[in-house]
C-alpha cells in the first residue's frame, strides 16, 4: 500500500500548528519512545527492546484535559478508531494494526513544566527496520509534512557511530538545510556506559559533537540523557505504578545518586548535566538542585531538565 498525501494532523487541526511542534527522530532502539514518555510525564506510548513504533504518533499538551484521548488514522486519512481514555494497552493495539498510519493523542503533560497549551511532540518510526520499509517512508514524510519548529535527534550511546545513524544523519542534514527549523541531539542511555572500559559521558559527548560536525552539522547542541531514569523518577513523583524492571532501575539510581553515580564510573555526570542546564538557561542551577528531594534530583541528573530548558528557549518561553 502506497503512502497517502493526506496528513491527519492537518485535518484534526492542532491548536498551535507549525508554531509549537517538536519532531523526534532516531534509529530503532535509540530510546525515542521512553524519551518522549519522560517529556510527557507518563507512560502513554509503548516501548520495548524492539521496533515498537510502527506509525507516526503525535501527542498534544492540552490544559483542558486530565487524561489522554485520541484516534488512529489509516493511510487514506480515514479515522480507524477513537478512545475517550487512551491507555497504554489501547495505543499498543492501535500501533500494532498494519492499517494504522497516524495516531493523534491529546492530554495534559504532567511534568511540572510550564508548557504552553498546544505543544505537540511527534514520535516517528525508526527507519532501520529491515522487516518493514514503510518505517523509513513514514519518517521522511514526517520530516517533510509534519508541523514542527524544533527537531530532536536521539542517539543511543551504546550504538554510537553505527552505519544506520551515519546514513540517516546524511539524509537529515539535506532536509534540515531546506527548512527553517532548529535541531538538537540527545545522547541517550548514558546510564549504559561501562566505566570498566573507561567510558564516561563527557568523552562520548565530545566524540558525538565531532561526529556530527563531520556529518555537516555546525556547532551541534548535544545533550546527554538517561530517559529511563527520567521516566521512572517522574512516574514515581506522579504516584504511578512502576513495572518490576522500573522499580529495580529506580532503586539502583536512588542508591547511587548521592555518590554521583559512581557505579557507572561517571563522577562528573551530575556536574555535566547541571552545566548544560546553566549554559542553556543562563541560570545557576547547582544551588537550586541542592534544595531538591531525591526524586527531583533524579530528574536533573537524568538530563531531561536540560532538554526541556532547551525546547522552552527555542519557543521563547521561560521555565518555572
GUDREN-307010 format. One line per field, with one value per atom (N, C-alpha, C): x, y, z; residue number from 1. Coordinates in steps of 0.2 Angstrom, whole numbers, m for minus. Layout:
<sites>
east: (X,...)
north: (Y,...)
up: (Z,...)
num: (NUM,...)
</sites>
This chain:
<sites>
east: (4,0,4,3,7,5,10,8,4,m1,m6,m3,m5,m3,m7,m12,m16,m12,m13,m9,m14,m17,m22,m21,m14,m13,m16,m16,m18,m26,m29,m37,m39,m35,m38,m37,m32,m31,m28,m22,m19,m19,m19,m21,m16,m9,m4,0,m2,1,9,11,18,22,19,22,24,22,23,24,28,29,36,37,44,44,48,48,54,53,58,60,66,69,74,76,81,80,86,86,82,80,77,81,77,80,85,84,88,85,79,75,71,69,64,58,55,48,49,54,55,56,60,62,56,51,45,41,40,36,39,45,48,46,46,44,36,32,25,24,28,27,23,22,18,19,18,20,14,13,7,9,15,17,21,19,23,30,34,41,44,49,52,58,62,68,67,63,61,58,57,54,46,45,38,34,37,34,34,27,27,23,21,17,19,16,18,13,16,11,13,7,8,4,8,5,4,m2,m3,m4,m1,m2,m8,m13,m19,m21,m21,m23,m30,m34,m41,m42,m37,m39,m35,m38,m35,m31,m35,m32,m30,m29,m27,m33,m35,m39,m36,m39,m36,m39,m36,m39,m33,m34,m30,m32,m28,m30,m27,m30,m27,m23,m20,m16,m20,m26,m30,m33,m31,m33,m40,m43,m49,m48,m52,m52,m53,m49,m50,m54,m51,m55,m53,m56,m55,m56,m54,m55,m55,m60,m61,m55,m52,m47,m41,m36,m31,m26,m27,m22,m16,m11,m5,m7,m12,m14,m18,m22,m25,m21,m16,m11,m7,m5,m1,m5,m12,m16,m17,m17,m18,m11,m6,1,2,0,1,m3,m8,m13,m9,m8,m4,m8,m14,m18,m17,m14,m13,m7,m8,m3,m1,m6,m5,m9,m7,m10,m10,m16,m16,m19,m15,m17,m17,m21,m22,m23,m19,m20,m15,m15,m11,m4,1,8,9,11,12,19,23,30,32,27,28,31,32,35,29,30,25,25,23,22,16,16,10,5,m1,m6,m5,m5,m4,2,7,14,12,15,15,21,22,28,26,30,29,34,31,36,36,42,42,45,44,47,54,58,65,65,69,69,74,77,82,78,72,69,68,72,73,67,62,56,51,51,46,49,49,52,48,41,37,39,43,45,49,54,58,54,49,45,41,38,34,38,44,49,51,52,54,48,42,36,35,36,35,40,46,51,49,45,43,36,32,25,22,25,23,24,19,20,25,31,36,41,43,48,55,55,61,62,68,69,74,72,76,78,85,88,91,88,90,95,101,107,108,108,109,116,119,126,129,125,128,129,126,127,130,134,137,141,139,143,141,136,134,132,132,130,123,118,112,111,115,115,118,124,128,123,120,116,110,107,101,103,108,111,113,115,117,111,106,99,96,96,93,96,103,106,104,102,100,93,89,82,82,85,85,88,93,96,90,85,80,74,74,68,71,67,68,66,70,69,76,75,81,82,88,89,94,93,97,97,103,104,104,101,100,105,110,114,111,107,103,106,103,105,112,114,121,122,116,117,120,120,123,130,133,141,144,150,153,160,160,166,172,171,177,180,177,180,183,182,185,180,173,168,166,165,162,158,153,148,152,156,159,163,167,171,166,160,156,152,151,148,152,159,164,164,165,165,159,153,147,147,149,150,154,160,165,162,158,155,150,146,140,143,149,152,154,157,159,153,147,141,138,141,139,135,134,131,136,135,139,137,142,141,135,135,129,127,121,119,118,122,122,120,115,113,113,117,117,110,108,101,101,97,96,88,85,77,74,76,73,73,79,79,74,74,69,62,60,54,52,56,54,54,58,58,51,49,43,36,37,31,30,36,36,33,35,33,25,23,16,12,15,12,9,12,10,14,11,13,19,25,31,31,34,35,40,41,47,53,55,61,62,56,57,58,55,57,64,67,74,78,77,80,80,74,73,77,77,81,88,91,98,100,96,98,98,93,92,98,100,105,112,113,119,120,114,114,118,118,122,129,132,139,140,136,137,137,133,133,140,143,150,150,145,145,145,144,145,151,155,162,161,155,154,153,159,159,157,157,156,149,145,139,134,134,129,131,138,140,140,141,140,133,128,121,119,121,120,123,129,132,128,126,121,115,112,107,108,114,116,118,121,123,117,112,106,101,100,96,99,106,109,107,106,104,108,110,114,110,110,106,108,115,118,114,114,111,103,100,93,92,97,97,98,103,104,98,93,87,82,83,78,78,72,72,75,76,79,76,70,66,67,67,68,75,80,87,88,84,85,83,78,76,81,85,90,96,98,104,102,96,94,95,96,96,90,84,78,76,79,78,81,87,91,88,85,81,75,72,66,68,73,75,77,80,82,76,71,65,61,61,57,61,67,71,70,69,68,61,56,49,49,54,54,50,50,47,52,50,54,52,57,55,52,49,46,51)
north: (m6,0,6,11,17,22,26,32,37,39,45,52,57,63,66,63,66,65,70,70,72,67,68,74,76,81,88,89,95,95,89,88,89,87,87,94,98,105,106,105,106,113,115,122,127,125,130,128,122,120,121,124,124,128,132,136,132,126,123,116,113,106,104,98,95,88,87,81,77,71,67,61,61,56,51,46,42,35,31,24,20,14,9,7,7,6,11,18,23,26,23,26,31,33,38,38,32,32,33,30,31,39,42,49,53,52,56,55,48,47,51,52,56,63,66,73,74,69,69,68,64,63,57,53,47,42,36,31,30,34,34,30,30,27,20,15,8,8,5,4,m2,m5,m11,m12,m18,m19,m21,m18,m20,m14,m15,m9,m9,m5,m4,2,7,12,11,9,7,13,18,23,30,35,42,44,45,46,53,57,64,65,68,69,77,80,87,88,93,95,100,98,102,103,109,111,109,108,107,100,95,88,86,80,77,70,66,60,62,56,57,54,57,54,55,51,51,47,46,42,39,34,32,33,34,35,30,29,25,28,25,28,32,31,36,41,42,48,47,41,40,38,40,38,30,26,19,18,21,20,26,27,33,30,34,32,38,38,43,43,38,37,32,35,31,29,22,19,16,14,11,5,1,m5,m3,2,4,7,11,13,8,3,m3,m7,m7,m11,m7,0,4,4,4,4,m3,m8,m15,m16,m12,m13,m10,m15,m13,m8,m7,m1,6,6,12,16,22,27,32,35,40,39,41,41,48,51,58,57,60,60,67,68,75,74,77,77,81,82,86,83,86,83,85,80,80,80,85,86,92,96,102,108,106,111,116,122,127,127,122,121,125,129,132,127,129,125,124,117,116,113,113,110,103,101,94,91,85,80,75,74,69,63,57,51,48,46,43,36,32,25,25,21,20,18,21,20,13,11,5,m2,m2,m9,m12,m18,m21,m25,m26,m30,m26,m20,m15,m9,m8,m2,4,3,9,13,10,14,20,19,24,29,27,31,36,33,37,42,40,45,51,50,55,59,56,60,65,63,67,73,72,77,82,80,85,88,85,87,89,85,86,94,96,103,103,106,107,112,115,120,118,113,110,103,101,94,91,85,82,75,74,68,64,58,54,49,49,44,39,33,28,28,30,30,23,18,11,8,12,11,16,20,26,25,29,28,23,19,14,16,12,14,17,14,17,24,26,33,37,35,39,40,35,36,41,40,44,51,53,59,63,59,62,65,60,62,68,68,73,80,80,86,90,86,89,92,88,91,97,97,102,109,108,114,117,114,117,120,118,120,125,130,134,131,126,123,123,122,121,114,112,105,104,99,97,90,87,80,78,72,69,63,63,57,53,48,44,38,35,29,30,36,37,32,30,25,18,17,11,11,16,17,12,9,4,7,9,13,8,1,m3,m3,m1,0,7,11,18,23,21,25,30,37,42,47,50,54,60,63,69,67,61,59,58,54,52,59,63,70,73,74,77,73,66,62,63,63,64,71,76,83,83,80,79,75,69,65,69,73,77,82,85,91,87,81,78,76,76,74,81,86,93,97,95,99,104,111,115,117,117,118,115,108,104,105,105,105,98,95,88,88,85,85,77,76,69,67,61,60,52,51,44,44,43,44,39,33,28,30,33,36,42,46,51,49,44,41,38,34,31,36,41,47,50,52,56,52,45,41,40,40,39,46,52,58,59,56,56,50,46,41,36,35,29,23,17,11,9,7,5,m2,m4,m12,m14,m21,m23,m21,m20,m18,m11,m7,0,1,m3,m2,m4,m9,m10,m4,m1,4,10,11,17,16,10,8,9,7,7,14,18,25,29,28,31,30,23,21,24,26,28,35,39,46,50,49,53,52,47,46,48,52,54,48,43,38,34,33,31,24,20,13,13,19,19,22,24,27,34,38,44,49,51,55,62,64,71,71,66,66,72,72,77,84,85,92,94,89,90,92,88,90,97,98,105,110,109,114,115,110,110,114,113,117,125,126,133,137,133,136,138,133,134,140,140,144,150,150,156,157,151,152,147,149,145,139,133,128,124,124,120,121,127,129,126,127,125,118,114,107,104,107,105,105,109,110,105,101,96,90,87,80,75,69,64,62,61,60,66,72,78,79,77,77,72,66,61,65,69,72,76,80,84,80,75,71,67,65,61,65,72,76,79,76,78,86,88,96,100,98,102,102,96,95,100,100,104,112,114,121,123,118,120,121,116,117,123,125,131,137,137,143,144,138,138,141,140,143,150,152,159,159,153,153,152,154,153,147,144,139,141,137,139,141)
up: (0,0,0,m5,m5,0,1,6,3,7,5,6,2,4,10,12,17,24,28,34,40,44,48,53,55,59,56,49,46,47,46,46,53,58,65,68,66,67,74,75,82,83,90,92,89,89,88,81,78,72,72,66,65,70,74,79,85,86,93,92,87,86,87,90,91,88,83,79,82,84,87,82,81,76,79,76,79,76,76,73,78,76,80,86,92,99,101,99,101,108,109,115,115,108,107,111,111,115,122,125,133,134,129,130,129,125,124,130,132,138,144,145,150,150,143,142,144,142,144,151,154,161,163,159,160,154,155,150,146,141,136,130,128,122,123,120,121,119,123,122,124,120,122,118,119,116,109,105,98,95,88,84,86,91,94,91,88,85,77,75,68,64,67,64,67,64,66,72,78,84,86,87,89,96,101,107,108,109,111,118,121,128,128,132,132,140,142,148,150,146,147,149,148,149,155,158,164,161,158,155,147,144,136,132,127,122,115,110,104,99,93,87,83,79,74,67,63,56,51,45,40,35,31,25,20,21,16,20,26,30,34,34,37,44,49,56,57,60,61,67,73,79,84,89,94,101,106,113,117,122,126,132,133,138,135,132,128,133,135,139,135,139,135,131,134,130,124,124,118,113,115,110,107,111,109,103,104,99,93,94,88,84,87,84,80,83,80,74,73,67,61,56,50,45,47,43,46,52,55,53,50,48,54,57,62,68,74,80,83,84,87,94,99,106,109,113,117,124,128,135,139,145,149,151,149,151,159,162,170,172,170,172,176,177,181,177,170,166,163,163,161,153,150,143,141,135,133,130,131,128,121,118,111,109,114,112,109,103,101,100,102,101,96,91,86,87,87,88,81,78,72,72,67,67,66,68,67,59,55,48,46,52,50,52,51,52,45,45,38,37,42,40,38,38,36,33,26,23,24,26,27,32,37,43,40,36,33,29,25,22,26,32,36,40,41,45,40,34,29,28,27,26,32,38,44,44,41,41,36,31,25,27,30,31,38,43,50,52,56,58,64,64,69,68,73,73,76,80,83,81,80,78,83,86,91,88,87,85,91,92,98,96,99,98,104,102,108,109,115,116,116,117,116,109,104,97,93,97,94,88,82,76,71,73,68,61,56,50,49,53,52,54,59,61,56,53,48,42,39,33,35,40,42,43,46,48,41,36,30,26,26,23,27,34,38,37,36,35,29,24,17,18,22,23,27,33,38,35,30,27,23,21,17,21,27,32,37,39,45,51,53,60,64,70,74,76,77,78,84,88,94,94,98,98,105,107,113,113,117,118,124,121,126,129,134,138,141,143,146,152,155,161,159,152,150,149,150,148,153,151,155,158,164,167,167,167,167,161,156,149,148,153,153,149,149,146,151,148,153,148,151,147,144,147,144,137,138,132,126,128,122,120,124,121,116,118,114,107,108,102,97,100,97,93,96,93,87,88,82,76,78,73,70,73,70,65,68,64,57,58,52,47,50,46,43,44,41,46,53,57,61,60,63,70,75,82,84,84,86,94,96,103,105,109,111,119,120,127,130,135,137,141,141,144,146,151,153,154,148,148,152,153,158,165,167,174,175,169,170,170,166,166,173,176,182,188,188,193,192,186,185,186,185,186,194,197,205,208,205,208,206,201,199,202,207,210,206,200,195,197,195,196,192,195,191,189,184,182,187,187,191,189,183,180,182,181,183,190,195,202,203,200,201,198,193,190,195,198,202,209,211,217,216,211,210,209,205,204,210,215,221,226,226,230,228,221,219,218,218,216,220,227,231,230,227,225,218,215,208,203,205,200,199,205,205,202,202,200,192,189,182,180,185,184,181,182,179,185,188,194,192,185,183,180,180,177,179,186,189,187,187,185,178,174,167,165,168,167,169,175,178,174,171,167,160,157,151,153,159,161,161,165,166,159,155,148,144,144,140,143,150,153,156,156,159,167,170,177,181,187,192,195,191,193,199,201,206,213,215,221,221,216,215,216,213,213,220,224,231,235,234,238,236,231,229,233,233,236,231,233,229,222,222,215,211,213,209,207,211,209,203,204,198,192,192,186,183,187,185,182,186,183,177,176,170,164,164,158,155,158,155,156,161,163,158,156,151,144,142,136,136,142,142,142,145,145,138,134,128,123,124,120,122,128,131,128,128,125,117,114,107,105,110,109,112,115,118,125,128,135,140,146,152,156,160,164,171,175,181,186)
num: (1,1,1,2,2,2,3,3,3,4,4,4,5,5,5,6,6,6,7,7,7,8,8,8,9,9,9,10,10,10,11,11,11,12,12,12,13,13,13,14,14,14,15,15,15,16,16,16,17,17,17,18,18,18,19,19,19,20,20,20,21,21,21,22,22,22,23,23,23,24,24,24,25,25,25,26,26,26,27,27,27,28,28,28,29,29,29,30,30,30,31,31,31,32,32,32,33,33,33,34,34,34,35,35,35,36,36,36,37,37,37,38,38,38,39,39,39,40,40,40,41,41,41,42,42,42,43,43,43,44,44,44,45,45,45,46,46,46,47,47,47,48,48,48,49,49,49,50,50,50,51,51,51,52,52,52,53,53,53,54,54,54,55,55,55,56,56,56,57,57,57,58,58,58,59,59,59,60,60,60,61,61,61,62,62,62,63,63,63,64,64,64,65,65,65,66,66,66,67,67,67,68,68,68,69,69,69,70,70,70,71,71,71,72,72,72,73,73,73,74,74,74,75,75,75,76,76,76,77,77,77,78,78,78,79,79,79,80,80,80,81,81,81,82,82,82,83,83,83,84,84,84,85,85,85,86,86,86,87,87,87,88,88,88,89,89,89,90,90,90,91,91,91,92,92,92,93,93,93,94,94,94,95,95,95,96,96,96,97,97,97,98,98,98,99,99,99,100,100,100,101,101,101,102,102,102,103,103,103,104,104,104,105,105,105,106,106,106,107,107,107,108,108,108,109,109,109,110,110,110,111,111,111,112,112,112,113,113,113,114,114,114,115,115,115,116,116,116,117,117,117,118,118,118,119,119,119,120,120,120,121,121,121,122,122,122,123,123,123,124,124,124,125,125,125,126,126,126,127,127,127,128,128,128,129,129,129,130,130,130,131,131,131,132,132,132,133,133,133,134,134,134,135,135,135,136,136,136,137,137,137,138,138,138,139,139,139,140,140,140,141,141,141,142,142,142,143,143,143,144,144,144,145,145,145,146,146,146,147,147,147,148,148,148,149,149,149,150,150,150,151,151,151,152,152,152,153,153,153,154,154,154,155,155,155,156,156,156,157,157,157,158,158,158,159,159,159,160,160,160,161,161,161,162,162,162,163,163,163,164,164,164,165,165,165,166,166,166,167,167,167,168,168,168,169,169,169,170,170,170,171,171,171,172,172,172,173,173,173,174,174,174,175,175,175,176,176,176,177,177,177,178,178,178,179,179,179,180,180,180,181,181,181,182,182,182,183,183,183,184,184,184,185,185,185,186,186,186,187,187,187,188,188,188,189,189,189,190,190,190,191,191,191,192,192,192,193,193,193,194,194,194,195,195,195,196,196,196,197,197,197,198,198,198,199,199,199,200,200,200,201,201,201,202,202,202,203,203,203,204,204,204,205,205,205,206,206,206,207,207,207,208,208,208,209,209,209,210,210,210,211,211,211,212,212,212,213,213,213,214,214,214,215,215,215,216,216,216,217,217,217,218,218,218,219,219,219,220,220,220,221,221,221,222,222,222,223,223,223,224,224,224,225,225,225,226,226,226,227,227,227,228,228,228,229,229,229,230,230,230,231,231,231,232,232,232,233,233,233,234,234,234,235,235,235,236,236,236,237,237,237,238,238,238,239,239,239,240,240,240,241,241,241,242,242,242,243,243,243,244,244,244,245,245,245,246,246,246,247,247,247,248,248,248,249,249,249,250,250,250,251,251,251,252,252,252,253,253,253,254,254,254,255,255,255,256,256,256,257,257,257,258,258,258,259,259,259,260,260,260,261,261,261,262,262,262,263,263,263,264,264,264,265,265,265,266,266,266,267,267,267,268,268,268,269,269,269,270,270,270,271,271,271,272,272,272,273,273,273,274,274,274,275,275,275,276,276,276,277,277,277,278,278,278,279,279,279,280,280,280,281,281,281,282,282,282,283,283,283,284,284,284,285,285,285,286,286,286,287,287,287,288,288,288,289,289,289,290,290,290,291,291,291,292,292,292,293,293,293,294,294,294,295,295,295,296,296,296,297,297,297,298,298,298,299,299,299,300,300,300,301,301,301,302,302,302,303,303,303,304,304,304,305,305,305,306,306,306,307,307,307,308,308,308,309,309,309,310,310,310,311,311,311,312,312,312,313,313,313,314,314,314,315,315,315,316,316,316,317,317,317,318,318,318,319,319,319,320,320,320)
</sites>
